[in-house]
Amino acid sequence: MLTDDFGRDVTGVRISLTDRCNFDCVYCHNEGLGDTRGPMDPQDDEMSADDVVRFLEVVEEFGVRKVKFTGGEPMLRGDLEEIIERTPDSMETSLTTNGTFLPGRAADLKAAGLERVNVSQDALDPEAFAEITKSGAYDRVMEGVDAALDAGLDPVKLNMVVFEHTAGYVEGMVDHVAENDGLQLQLIEYMPELTGKPEWSIDIQRVHDWLADIADRVEHREMHDRKRYFVGGGMVEIVDPVGNENFCANCHRVRVTHEGYLKGCLNRNDDLRPMGDMTRAEIRETFHEVVEKRVPYYGEYLVRDEQNEWVLNEKYLHA
């Protein structure tokens, strides 16, 4: 297992299989790359199934035991089932999707080896959903969640980005997972540093405080310094990375872009390392290099100045 200079083991990878998407969510940052979505047809710059599997077989040698497939919308890949089936058996395999293609494919994904699925869902009202996602696929997403549960991909995590547009829907979503077996809720703090529009941010601590008041039980996870709130029959977890040094200090994941670039930090694009047409030996070397140069974003790459504002650490100005 590889460990960076800050004592963080790399135990998981997150692989974007495409930047194509059938939604146009107003908060999308496309794995930190910005809004680069192009035509909906398969693109030549996307990693092939062979590329993905070769990379996974290499990082398996270094103790990587978790892989999450993302996009864009990863289910736009017709070979997704093949990729999952060819993923090393030692790896826990999960998927983040908008859910529209789960009906008709969830059972095949489960049979291929998929263990968990996260479905993006920011509202329970079709009109509100359409406003946020620029999609009329609300009913299809609800069918997709049911299909995932029926296929045994439970618990299904619903991903909800919390910002000005969705804050009023949080209570209803908490009630939804509390009342429906097999569902969990992941409230994800809006990241203005990746998407712009800082005026859309809300104070995520207010959500923590509200959940603490209504929860039957609160559990603290060492990973990312996260809290889980158990409300009725449901579990709600908050992912709050913005300005969170503890979150960064507990990051154990390396990312891969759809074009095959290794990425040590979600918030940075100045640390990309290409893997195109590389041999296994070259991928090993590049993976070593990316892990070696990983640094916590908050508290190291960015530090507090005298006005308590986050500024770039001078030692990385010319890195």
C-alpha positions in Angstrom: 0.0 0.0 0.0 1.3 3.4 -1.0 1.4 6.2 1.6 1.9 9.9 0.9 4.1 12.3 2.8 1.2 13.1 5.1 0.7 9.6 6.3 -2.4 9.0 4.1 -2.7 5.5 2.7 -4.3 5.2 -0.8 -6.9 2.6 -0.4 -9.4 3.6 -3.1 -9.7 5.0 -6.6 -12.5 6.9 -8.3 -12.7 6.5 -12.0 -14.7 8.8 -14.3 -15.7 6.6 -17.3 -17.1 9.5 -19.4 -17.9 13.2 -19.2 -21.1 12.7 -21.2 -24.3 13.1 -19.3 -28.0 13.2 -20.1 -28.6 15.7 -17.2 -27.3 19.3 -17.0 -27.3 19.8 -13.2 -26.7 23.4 -12.2 -24.1 22.5 -9.6 -22.1 20.0 -11.8 -18.3 20.3 -11.6 -17.5 17.1 -13.6 -15.0 15.7 -11.1 -13.4 19.1 -10.7 -12.7 19.5 -14.5 -15.5 22.0 -15.0 -18.4 21.7 -17.5 -16.7 19.9 -20.4 -19.6 17.7 -21.5 -19.7 17.2 -25.2 -21.8 15.2 -27.7 -23.8 12.2 -26.2 -22.1 9.8 -28.6 -19.1 7.8 -27.4 -15.9 9.8 -27.6 -12.5 8.7 -28.8 -10.8 10.2 -25.8 -12.6 8.0 -23.2 -10.6 5.2 -21.7 -11.4 1.8 -23.1 -12.5 -1.1 -21.0 -9.0 -2.5 -21.4 -7.5 0.8 -20.2 -9.6 0.8 -17.1 -9.0 -2.8 -16.2 -5.2 -2.5 -16.8 -5.1 0.4 -14.4 -7.1 -1.5 -11.8 -4.9 -4.6 -12.0 -1.8 -2.4 -11.5 -3.2 -0.5 -8.4 -4.5 -3.8 -6.9 -0.8 -4.6 -6.4 -0.6 -1.6 -4.1 -3.4 -2.6 -1.8 -6.2 -0.6 -3.5 -9.4 -2.3 -2.4 -12.1 0.1 -3.5 -13.2 1.5 -6.8 -16.1 3.8 -7.5 -17.1 4.4 -11.1 -18.5 7.9 -11.9 -19.0 10.3 -14.8 -20.6 12.3 -16.3 -23.1 9.5 -16.3 -21.2 6.3 -16.3 -24.2 4.2 -17.4 -23.9 5.9 -20.8 -21.1 3.4 -21.3 -22.5 0.3 -23.0 -19.5 -1.7 -21.7 -20.1 -0.8 -18.0 -21.1 -4.3 -17.1 -18.0 -5.7 -18.8 -15.8 -3.2 -16.9 -17.3 -4.2 -13.6 -17.1 -7.9 -14.4 -13.4 -7.6 -15.2 -12.6 -5.5 -12.1 -10.3 -7.5 -9.7 -12.2 -9.6 -7.3 -10.4 -8.1 -4.4 -12.0 -4.7 -5.0 -15.3 -3.4 -3.6 -17.1 -2.0 -6.6 -19.6 0.9 -6.4 -21.2 3.3 -8.9 -22.5 6.9 -8.8 -25.3 7.5 -11.3 -28.3 9.7 -11.9 -30.4 6.5 -12.0 -32.2 6.9 -15.3 -30.6 3.8 -16.8 -30.9 1.5 -13.8 -34.3 0.1 -14.8 -33.5 -2.8 -17.1 -29.8 -2.9 -16.1 -29.6 -3.0 -12.3 -29.8 -6.8 -12.2 -27.1 -7.2 -14.8 -24.8 -4.8 -12.9 -25.4 -6.8 -9.8 -24.6 -10.0 -11.6 -21.4 -8.5 -13.0 -20.2 -7.7 -9.5 -21.5 -4.3 -8.6 -21.9 -4.0 -4.8 -23.3 -0.6 -4.1 -24.9 2.3 -6.0 -25.2 6.0 -5.2 -28.1 7.8 -7.0 -28.1 11.6 -7.4 -31.4 12.9 -6.2 -31.8 16.5 -5.1 -35.6 16.8 -4.7 -38.7 14.7 -4.3 -40.9 17.1 -6.3 -40.8 16.7 -10.1 -40.8 20.4 -10.9 -38.0 21.1 -8.4 -36.1 18.2 -9.7 -36.4 19.4 -13.2 -35.2 22.9 -12.2 -32.0 21.6 -10.7 -31.2 18.9 -13.2 -32.6 20.4 -16.4 -34.2 17.0 -16.9 -37.7 15.7 -16.9 -36.6 12.2 -15.8 -37.9 12.3 -12.3 -40.1 9.3 -12.6 -37.4 7.3 -14.3 -35.0 8.1 -11.4 -37.5 6.9 -8.9 -37.9 3.7 -11.0 -34.1 3.3 -11.0 -33.9 3.5 -7.2 -36.6 0.8 -7.0 -34.7 -1.3 -9.6 -31.5 -1.1 -7.6 -33.2 -2.2 -4.4 -34.9 -5.1 -6.2 -31.6 -6.2 -7.6 -30.1 -6.3 -4.1 -27.9 -3.2 -4.5 -28.8 -2.1 -1.0 -28.5 0.1 0.8 -29.0 2.6 -2.0 -27.4 6.0 -1.1 -29.2 9.0 -2.4 -26.8 11.9 -3.1 -28.2 15.4 -2.4 -26.1 18.5 -3.0 -27.0 21.1 -0.3 -27.1 24.7 -1.5 -29.5 27.5 -1.9 -31.6 25.7 -4.5 -32.1 22.5 -2.4 -31.8 23.6 1.3 -35.6 23.7 1.6 -35.9 20.1 0.4 -33.6 18.5 3.0 -36.2 17.9 5.6 -38.4 16.0 3.1 -35.5 13.9 1.9 -34.6 13.0 5.5 -38.2 11.9 6.1 -38.1 9.9 2.8 -35.1 7.8 3.8 -36.4 7.4 7.4 -39.7 5.9 6.0 -38.3 3.7 3.2 -36.2 0.6 3.9 -33.0 0.2 2.0 -32.3 3.9 1.5 -29.6 6.1 3.0 -29.0 9.9 2.4 -25.7 11.5 1.7 -25.9 15.3 2.0 -23.0 16.8 0.1 -21.8 20.3 0.8 -21.9 22.6 -2.3 -18.4 23.3 -3.5 -18.2 26.9 -4.9 -14.5 26.6 -5.5 -15.3 24.1 -8.3 -18.5 25.5 -9.7 -18.4 29.2 -9.0 -21.5 31.1 -7.6 -20.4 31.3 -4.0 -23.7 33.1 -3.3 -25.4 29.6 -3.6 -23.5 28.3 -0.5 -25.3 27.8 2.8 -23.9 27.2 6.3 -23.7 23.4 6.4 -23.2 23.6 10.2 -26.9 24.5 10.5 -27.8 21.2 8.9 -25.5 19.4 11.3 -27.2 21.2 14.3 -30.7 20.4 13.0 -29.9 16.7 12.5 -28.3 16.5 15.9 -31.5 17.8 17.4 -33.8 15.2 15.7 -31.5 12.2 15.5 -32.1 9.1 17.6 -28.4 8.4 17.5 -25.2 10.1 16.1 -22.2 8.2 15.0 -18.8 9.7 14.3 -16.7 8.2 11.5 -12.9 8.6 11.6 -12.9 8.6 7.8 -13.1 12.2 6.7 -14.2 13.2 10.2 -17.8 12.5 9.1 -20.9 12.3 11.2 -23.8 9.9 10.6 -27.3 10.8 12.0 -29.8 8.0 12.5 -33.4 9.3 12.2 -36.2 6.8 12.4 -35.3 3.9 10.2 -32.9 5.9 8.0 -29.3 7.1 8.1 -28.1 10.5 7.0 -24.4 11.3 6.5 -23.0 14.8 5.7 -20.0 15.2 3.4 -18.6 18.6 4.2 -15.2 19.1 2.6 -15.2 22.9 2.2 -12.6 24.5 4.5 -12.4 21.2 6.3 -8.8 20.3 7.2 -9.8 17.1 8.9 -11.6 16.0 5.7 -8.5 16.5 3.6 -6.2 14.9 6.3 -8.3 11.7 5.9 -8.5 11.5 2.1 -7.4 8.0 0.9 -8.5 8.2 -2.7 -6.8 8.9 -6.1 -9.0 9.9 -9.0 -8.8 9.1 -12.7 -10.4 11.3 -15.4 -12.3 9.9 -18.3 -9.3 10.7 -20.6 -7.0 8.6 -18.4 -5.3 11.3 -16.3 -4.4 10.5 -12.7 -5.6 13.2 -10.3 -4.3 13.4 -6.7 -6.9 15.9 -5.5 -10.4 16.7 -6.6 -9.8 20.5 -6.2 -6.7 20.6 -8.3 -6.0 20.3 -12.0 -2.3 21.2 -11.9 -1.4 17.7 -10.7 -2.7 15.7 -13.6 -0.6 12.8 -14.9 -1.5 11.1 -18.2 -1.6 7.3 -18.6 -2.5 7.1 -22.2 -0.9 4.1 -24.0 1.3 3.4 -21.0 2.7 0.0 -20.1 2.0 -1.5 -16.7 5.4 -0.6 -15.6 4.8 3.0 -16.6 1.4 3.1 -14.9 3.1 1.8 -11.7 5.7 4.6 -11.9 3.1 7.3 -12.6 0.8 6.1 -9.7 3.8 6.2 -7.4 4.5 9.8 -8.5 0.9 10.9 -8.0 0.7 9.4 -4.5 4.1 10.9 -3.6 2.9 14.4 -4.6 -0.5 14.3 -2.9 -1.0 17.0 -0.3 -4.1 17.9 1.7 -5.9 20.8 -0.1 -7.1 22.6 3.0 -4.4 23.1 5.6 -1.4 22.4 3.3 -2.0 23.5 -0.4 -4.2 26.3 1.0 -3.4 27.8 4.3 -5.0 30.6 6.5 -3.6 34.1 6.2 -3.7 36.8 8.8 -7.3 37.7 7.9 -8.2 34.0 8.3 -8.8 33.6 4.6 -7.6 30.6 2.6 -4.6 31.5 0.4 -2.2 29.4 -1.7 0.7 28.1 0.3 3.8 29.9 -1.2 5.8 26.7 -1.4 3.4 25.5 -4.1 3.6 28.6 -6.2 6.1 27.1 -8.6 5.5 23.4 -7.9 
